[in-house]
Amino acid sequence: MVVGLAAVLVGVAIAVGLYLNRDGSGVVIFAPAPPLFGHWLPHVGPGTPLALLVAFAVIGWGPALAAKLPWHGALSLSYLAALCWTLALALVDGWTRGFTHRLDHPTEYLHEVPGITDIPAMVQTFADRILQGRPDSWTTHVSGHPPGATLVFVWLDRLGLSGGTAASWACVLVGCLVAVAVPVTVRALGSPAAARAMLPFAVLFPGAVWIAVSADALFAGVTASAIAVLALSGRAFAERARSAIPLAVIAGVLLGFGIFLSYGLVLLGVLALAVVLASRSGRALAWALVGALSVVAAFALAGFWWLDGYHLVVERYYQGIASERPFAYWVWANVACLAIAVGPAVVVAMRRGIGAGARTPIRRWDGALVLGGAALLMIVAADVSGLSKAEVERIWLPFTVWLLPLTALLPPPTRRWWLAGQAVVALTVNHLVLTVW
């Protein structure tokens, strides 16, 4: 039933979007293949047979291997399978169009990298170049994010890893860490069975279409790893392990850097707080705050104050196409994008999770419910903010991956069918739409 409703929502979003896109409508949604940001272009590519092979293997053997393999072996296999799935989807568009040239568009970060010869000066003057209409205004993606996002690609360039290919590899390799970090978090919160059950779904994640290749994939991988380390620190504090404080500080540093990758990732504070509360470890929270605030202080000392950047970005947001994109369409069409990006298995799992959460006292929620509930809160907040109008299939990646633990609530006999549904959605989108990222 809920999958049918989601399909209707997607169908209505497509129909209304196409209607608004017609000549003379007077409304501009800036989404040629609504509700997704891309272009209708049925096509196949060298990644097609590989994607089918990976999907077949995961559907056929994934659940059994996830249940039987030693934990670290299962995690390693999950990462490798997710990497193969993600690369295969990218190669449906071809090596050049689908991978190497995805990040060298004039609106992307790499466009600015050659002109950044003095990193301290770049950070110090970063906010001065955010607003549109100035001779030295940053390009779209650079201006729309804090300096940390651009710094990642500058650092890659300084290490000799310049150009679109290296940048794409960095995004994919880091982005696929979600297939490890999310189940590690679930297990650290005391739900080992759920962690194993979700592994195949972390592999055949339809959102992998946008992990290859977008910088938001890198953001998702970094912040997911941070949350996993935070959960491990909570468990370490409970076990009085020496690694507890270092883990908490590392988690804080990664989360602190996360808000300098994208302003919207400040919402991950909801998830971090949920993890700490589930771990019942105030000390983990305290030391994580030390790590996070050290990053904020470092950027402040370098000349960039996060709140100044945020206010300028909101102003810049409404200088561009966001001022024309109608909130009345996108506030619900975003949900259609979400349904596509997470797939039918997660849609059903969300319904089961909401039911289970309503029947169970919050203090007794397991790891899957805690993480899924926090993810829903973050997504709702992002949607109603009005600062996420379209393109959420990639922008919300750092949030949507935390809905995956809810797939552990699916009945075991049905999991292969739901995995097949996940693969069908990803393959259909990738073969009908030429996504921009």
Disulfide bonds with the S-S distance in Angstrom:
none
